[in-house]
Amino acid sequence: MKYRPFGGLDWQGSALGFGCMRLPVLDGKPECIDEANAIRMIRHGIDSGINYIDTAYPYHGGMSELVVGKALKDGYREKVHLATKSPVWFIHNQADFDKYLDEQLQKLQTDHIDFYLLHALNKARWPELHRLGIVDWAEKALQSGRIGHIGFSFHDDYPLFEQILDDYDRWTFCQIQYNYLDVEEQAGLQGLKLAAEKGLAVVVMEPLMGGKLAAPPQKILDIFDQSPLKHSPADWALQWLWDQPQVSLVLSGMSDMQQVQENLDSAARSGVGSFTPAERAVVDRAREKYRALIPIPCTKCRYCMPCPNGVNIPYQFDLFNKGVMMEDWGSSRFRFAQLPASERASECIACLECEQQCPQHINISEWMPVVEAVLGQNQPWDGRVIPGLHS
């Protein structure tokens, strides 16, 4: 195992962290973790040098923390730094911070959390947590020793990421979605560099986009196969991340022992500067090919927003494009279903205000019914691309 500096701490984290969101399950039920198998996997990872274990209150229907607590018995707790996340959407008053932390400590069978994160901060949650006194609570929790370091995971746009970093000066680390396709998504490369400049450790989640980059479409496989430099698709993605000095640790949610071992083998080959210019060029070509597959030329500039009828236009275009690009409609349809009904494509009234503002000249009003049919009604997409306004 290779180890890397973890922000400004006098501690180095393993290049690979064990994410406990995709543990093996029984009968396809997320809450029914295959405990014996999961514990073997986690302990094998630790025995092989992993020293960072990541879980969260809601993972596996609330069962992940319980299984992690069992896995870290028999002396394994002392071998790792443990991270879990506060379910901030359940926080309605300051007492709730302690309520959920106390429950998590009990489930994890420990008296302290080394790295405690505010889970999935976004533009709705961060101001509310500020109002409820999260800064005062965090200071008390740190002083009491129940948590060792405070951080946050992030799912929103870059300006909010910058604001969160500026709003509190005791952040030790953050967790962002980042991979060779998501360089401009959410915090992205800009956020990675900013956090590192401020001395924070940056933990990367979704390095394989939930496994999609490990099983890419044939057009992407062809690019990798044509390269004289050989890696598995997953290894291309992981090595690209580990090559970057700002990346402190890469989390992987592993579902079977083969994935654990393959990722351990990848981590053993990792290092800043170990990726050659030729290898970076291959990943660049893969990214360009992925982007060439998208049917809607939306750059998420958000000039179309706000929609006078409340439709979240760029987000739904992104879901649609990823469904095409990754040949995986399931994930896009799942995320589409989480949208409030008031923001869905079906609410478009074709007022055309957005089309007047769109610098890409996208025929938004014609795409909206297609998005609703494919993502909202599970209809197949026929591959038809709607021309732009000035095509």
C-alpha positions in Angstrom: 0.0 0.0 0.0 1.1 3.5 -0.8 0.5 6.4 1.6 -0.1 10.1 1.0 -0.1 13.3 3.0 -3.5 14.0 4.5 -3.8 17.8 4.3 -2.0 19.5 7.1 -2.1 16.6 9.5 0.9 14.7 10.8 -0.6 11.5 9.4 -0.6 9.8 6.1 -3.7 8.1 4.7 -3.6 5.0 2.5 -4.0 5.8 -1.2 -7.1 3.7 -1.2 -9.9 4.1 1.4 -12.6 1.5 2.0 -16.0 3.0 1.2 -18.9 1.1 2.9 -21.8 2.2 0.8 -21.8 -0.7 -1.6 -21.1 -3.7 0.6 -22.3 -7.2 -0.6 -26.0 -7.8 0.1 -28.4 -10.7 0.3 -31.4 -11.1 -2.0 -30.6 -7.8 -3.7 -31.8 -5.9 -0.6 -29.5 -3.0 0.3 -30.4 -3.2 4.0 -29.6 -6.9 4.1 -25.8 -6.8 4.2 -23.9 -10.1 3.8 -22.2 -9.5 7.1 -19.7 -12.3 7.1 -18.5 -11.5 3.6 -18.5 -7.7 4.2 -16.4 -8.2 7.4 -13.9 -10.4 5.6 -13.5 -7.8 2.8 -13.0 -4.9 5.2 -10.5 -6.8 7.3 -8.6 -8.0 4.3 -8.4 -4.4 3.1 -7.0 -3.3 6.5 -4.6 -6.2 6.7 -3.4 -5.1 3.2 -2.7 -1.6 4.4 -5.9 0.4 4.1 -6.1 2.8 7.1 -9.2 4.9 6.3 -12.7 3.4 6.6 -15.6 5.5 5.4 -19.3 5.0 6.1 -22.4 7.2 6.8 -25.6 7.1 8.8 -27.9 6.3 5.8 -25.8 3.8 4.0 -27.5 0.4 3.5 -30.6 1.6 5.1 -28.8 2.5 8.3 -27.1 -0.9 8.6 -23.6 0.0 7.2 -22.4 1.6 10.5 -23.5 -1.5 12.4 -21.5 -3.8 10.2 -18.5 -1.5 10.2 -18.6 -1.5 14.0 -18.5 -5.3 14.0 -15.7 -5.4 11.4 -13.6 -3.1 13.5 -13.7 -5.4 16.6 -10.8 -7.7 17.5 -8.2 -4.9 17.4 -9.1 -3.6 13.9 -10.4 -0.3 15.3 -6.9 0.7 16.4 -5.5 0.1 13.0 -7.6 2.6 11.1 -9.0 6.2 11.1 -12.7 6.0 11.0 -14.9 8.4 9.0 -18.7 8.7 9.1 -21.2 11.4 8.3 -23.9 13.3 10.1 -27.4 13.0 8.5 -27.8 16.8 8.3 -31.3 16.5 6.7 -32.5 15.2 10.0 -31.1 18.1 12.0 -33.8 20.4 13.2 -32.2 21.9 16.3 -28.8 21.9 17.9 -29.6 19.0 20.2 -30.1 16.8 17.1 -26.4 17.1 16.3 -25.6 15.2 19.6 -28.5 12.8 19.2 -27.3 11.4 15.9 -23.6 11.5 16.8 -24.3 9.5 20.0 -26.3 7.0 18.0 -23.5 6.6 15.5 -20.9 6.1 18.2 -23.0 3.3 19.7 -23.6 1.6 16.3 -19.9 1.8 15.5 -18.9 0.6 18.9 -16.4 3.3 19.5 -15.9 6.4 21.8 -14.8 8.7 19.0 -15.0 9.3 15.2 -11.6 10.3 13.8 -13.1 12.1 10.7 -16.7 13.4 11.0 -18.4 14.8 8.0 -21.5 16.9 7.4 -23.1 14.8 4.8 -23.9 16.1 1.3 -23.9 19.8 1.8 -25.8 21.9 -0.7 -27.3 25.3 -1.0 -30.4 24.4 1.0 -28.6 22.6 3.9 -25.6 24.7 4.6 -27.4 28.0 5.5 -29.8 26.0 7.7 -27.0 24.3 9.5 -25.3 27.7 10.0 -28.6 29.0 11.5 -28.7 26.1 13.9 -25.2 26.8 15.2 -23.2 24.1 13.5 -19.9 26.0 14.1 -20.5 26.2 17.9 -21.5 22.6 18.1 -18.5 21.4 16.0 -16.1 23.3 18.4 -17.7 21.6 21.4 -17.6 18.1 19.8 -13.9 18.6 18.9 -13.0 19.8 22.4 -14.8 16.8 23.9 -12.8 14.4 21.8 -15.9 12.6 20.4 -14.8 13.7 17.0 -11.2 14.2 16.0 -11.6 16.3 12.9 -14.6 18.0 11.1 -15.2 18.0 7.4 -18.0 17.8 4.9 -19.0 16.0 1.7 -20.3 18.1 -1.1 -22.9 17.9 -3.8 -23.6 21.3 -5.4 -22.0 23.9 -7.6 -18.5 25.4 -7.2 -19.5 28.8 -5.8 -21.1 27.2 -2.8 -18.1 25.0 -2.2 -15.9 28.1 -2.1 -18.4 29.8 0.3 -18.4 26.8 2.7 -14.6 26.8 2.8 -14.6 30.5 3.7 -17.4 30.3 6.3 -15.4 28.1 8.7 -11.7 28.0 9.3 -11.5 24.6 11.2 -12.2 22.3 8.3 -9.6 19.6 8.2 -10.8 17.8 5.1 -13.6 17.6 2.5 -15.0 14.9 0.3 -15.9 15.6 -3.3 -17.1 13.7 -6.4 -14.2 13.7 -8.8 -13.1 11.5 -11.7 -11.8 12.0 -15.3 -15.3 12.9 -16.5 -16.3 15.1 -13.6 -13.5 17.6 -13.8 -16.1 20.5 -14.2 -18.9 19.0 -12.2 -19.8 20.2 -8.7 -16.5 21.2 -6.9 -14.5 19.7 -9.8 -10.8 20.4 -10.4 -11.2 24.0 -9.4 -12.5 22.9 -6.0 -9.9 20.2 -5.6 -7.1 22.8 -6.1 -8.7 25.4 -3.8 -9.2 23.0 -0.9 -5.6 21.8 -1.2 -4.3 25.3 -1.3 -6.1 26.0 1.9 -4.4 23.0 3.5 -7.4 20.7 3.5 -7.1 17.0 2.7 -9.3 16.1 -0.2 -11.0 12.7 -0.2 -12.3 11.7 -3.6 -15.6 9.8 -3.9 -17.2 8.3 -7.0 -13.8 7.8 -8.7 -15.5 5.3 -11.1 -18.8 7.1 -11.3 -20.5 4.3 -9.3 -18.7 1.6 -11.4 -19.6 3.1 -14.8 -16.0 3.9 -15.7 -15.0 0.4 -14.9 -17.4 -0.9 -17.6 -17.4 1.7 -20.3 -19.1 1.5 -23.7 -17.2 -0.2 -26.5 -16.2 3.1 -28.1 -14.3 4.0 -25.0 -12.8 0.5 -24.6 -11.5 0.8 -28.1 -9.5 3.9 -27.1 -7.9 2.0 -24.2 -7.4 -1.1 -26.2 -5.5 0.8 -28.9 -3.1 2.2 -26.5 0.2 0.4 -26.1 0.0 1.2 -22.4 -2.3 -1.3 -20.8 -4.6 -0.8 -17.8 -8.0 -2.1 -17.0 -10.7 0.6 -17.4 -10.9 0.9 -13.6 -7.1 1.2 -13.3 -7.0 4.0 -16.0 -9.5 6.0 -13.9 -7.8 5.4 -10.5 -4.2 6.0 -11.7 -5.4 9.3 -13.3 -6.6 10.4 -9.9 -3.6 9.2 -7.9 -1.3 11.1 -10.3 -2.6 14.4 -8.9 -0.8 15.7 -5.8 -4.0 17.4 -4.5 -5.8 14.1 -4.1 -5.2 12.9 -0.6 -7.2 9.6 -0.7 -9.5 7.8 -3.2 -12.5 6.0 -1.8 -13.9 3.0 -3.5 -17.2 1.3 -2.5 -16.4 -2.4 -3.1 -19.0 -5.2 -3.4 -16.9 -8.3 -3.6 -13.4 -9.6 -2.7 -12.2 -9.4 -6.3 -12.9 -5.7 -6.4 -11.0 -5.3 -3.2 -8.0 -7.1 -4.4 -8.0 -5.4 -7.8 -8.2 -2.0 -6.1 -5.4 -2.9 -3.7 -3.2 -3.9 -6.6 -3.9 -0.6 -8.3 -3.1 1.3 -5.2 0.2 -0.5 -4.9 1.2 0.9 -8.3 0.0 4.5 -7.5 1.9 7.6 -7.0 2.1 11.3 -7.9 3.9 11.6 -11.2 3.6 7.9 -12.0 1.2 8.5 -14.9 3.1 9.4 -18.1 2.1 12.2 -20.5 1.2 9.4 -23.0 -1.2 7.9 -20.4 -2.8 11.2 -19.6 -3.3 11.7 -23.3 -5.2 8.4 -23.5 -7.5 9.5 -20.7 -8.0 12.8 -22.4 -9.1 11.0 -25.6 -11.5 8.9 -23.6 -13.0 12.0 -22.0 -13.4 13.6 -25.4 -15.0 10.5 -26.9 -17.5 10.4 -24.0 -18.4 14.0 -24.5 -18.8 13.5 -28.3 -21.5 10.9 -27.4 -23.8 13.4 -25.7 -26.9 14.4 -27.8 -27.7 17.7 -26.0 -24.9 20.3 -26.3 -25.6 21.8 -22.9 -22.6 23.3 -21.1 -24.5 23.9 -17.9 -23.7 27.7 -18.1 -27.2 28.2 -16.5 -28.1 31.1 -18.7 -31.4 29.4 -19.1 -32.1 29.7 -15.4 -34.1 30.5 -13.5 -36.9 29.0 -15.5 -40.1 31.1 -15.0 -41.9 27.8 -14.4 -39.4 26.3 -12.0 -37.9 23.6 -14.3 -34.4 22.6 -13.5 -33.2 22.5 -17.1 -29.4 21.9 -17.0 -29.7 19.2 -14.4 -32.1 17.2 -16.4 -30.1 17.6 -19.6 -27.1 16.3 -17.7 -29.0 13.3 -16.5 -30.2 12.6 -20.1 -26.7 13.0 -21.6 -25.2 10.7 -19.0 -27.8 8.1 -19.7 -26.7 8.2 -23.4 -23.0 8.6 -22.7 -22.8 5.7 -20.2 -25.4 3.5 -21.8 -27.0 3.4 -18.4 -30.5 4.8 -18.1 -31.1 3.3 -14.6 -29.0 5.8 -12.7 -30.4 8.8 -14.6 -34.0 7.6 -14.1 -33.4 7.1 -10.4 -32.0 10.6 -10.0 -34.7 12.1 -12.1 -37.3 10.5 -9.8 -35.7 12.3 -6.8 -36.5 15.7 -8.4 -39.4 17.6 -6.9 -42.4 17.4 -9.3 -42.3 21.2 -9.7 -38.8 21.0 -11.3 -39.3 18.2 -13.7 -39.4 18.5 -17.5 -43.1 17.9 -17.6 -43.6 21.4 -16.1 -42.2 23.1 -19.2 -44.8 25.3 -20.9 -42.7 26.1 -23.9 -42.6 29.8 -23.1 -39.2 29.9 -25.0 -37.6 32.4 -22.6 -34.8 29.9 -22.0 -34.1 29.5 -25.7 -33.6 33.2 -26.1 -30.9 33.1 -23.5 -29.1 29.8 -24.5 -25.7 30.5 -26.0 -25.7 26.9 -27.5 -29.0 27.6 -29.3 -30.5 24.4 -27.9 -34.2 23.8 -28.8 -35.0 23.4 -25.1 -38.8 23.3 -25.4 -38.6 20.4 -27.9 -36.1 18.4 -25.7 -38.2 18.7 -22.5 -40.9 16.2 -23.6 -38.2 13.8 -24.7 -36.5 14.1 -21.4 -39.8 13.5 -19.5 -40.7 10.5 -21.7 -37.3 8.8 -21.4 -36.4 9.6 -17.8 -39.9 10.0 -16.3 -41.9 7.4 -18.2 -39.1 4.9 -18.9 -39.7 5.0 -22.6 -36.7 4.0 -24.8 -34.8 6.7 -26.6 -34.9 6.3 -30.3 -31.6 8.1 -30.8 -33.2 11.1 -32.6 -31.3 14.3 -32.0 -33.3 17.5 -32.1 -31.5 20.2 -34.1 -30.5 23.5 -32.4 -32.4 26.7 -33.1 -29.8 27.8 -35.7 -28.7 24.5 -37.1 
